Structures are given as C-alpha cells and as structure tokens.
Amino acid sequence: MEKFDKNDVQMQSDKLMQIREEFYSFLDKNLQVSKNGGYDFSTNPTLNAKEVYEHFFKLDYQARKLRGILVKTYELN
C-alpha cells in the first residue's frame, strides 16, 4: 500500500484550502452578505448553475483526493 509523506499531505491540504478560498471568492463576488453575516441568496437567486457546479466539483474532487491519501497513509478504513 502506497503511503505519502508529510509534504504530500501538506501540499494536497493546501490545494484543498486554495480551492475552498476560490469557491468563497466566487460567492463573495456574486452575493451580498446578509445582516446575520451569511450570504443573502435573494440578491442573486439565479447564480449560474454551471459555474457553481464547477467550483463545487473542484472542491469535492480535492477533498476526495486528500481523503484517499490520508486513508492510505494512516491505514484508515
């Protein structure tokens, strides 16, 4: 079973956080913040579904990739 070193795990973790930041940047650009600090979806209820999916897919893919690395490295089930 292939194991990854700390640098590999750190690199993939950093990439996940970068993609997450890009996703939130996309939301920040397209939505206003509500009074309670969350996003106010009423200001743009028709976000481009393809763009939202593209951002989500990158985030989900990287999370699954990092999970696989952690499972192999730490022999998780």
URSUL-V62832 format. One record per run of one state. SS is the DSSP state (H for helix, E for strand, - for the rest). FROM is the first residue (numbers start at 1). LEN is the number of residues. If there is no record, write none. Layout:
BEGIN
SS:FROM:LEN ; SS:FROM:LEN
END
This chain:
BEGIN
-:1:5 ; H:6:25 ; -:31:1 ; E:32:2 ; -:34:5 ; E:39:2 ; H:41:4 ; -:45:4 ; H:49:26 ; -:75:3
END
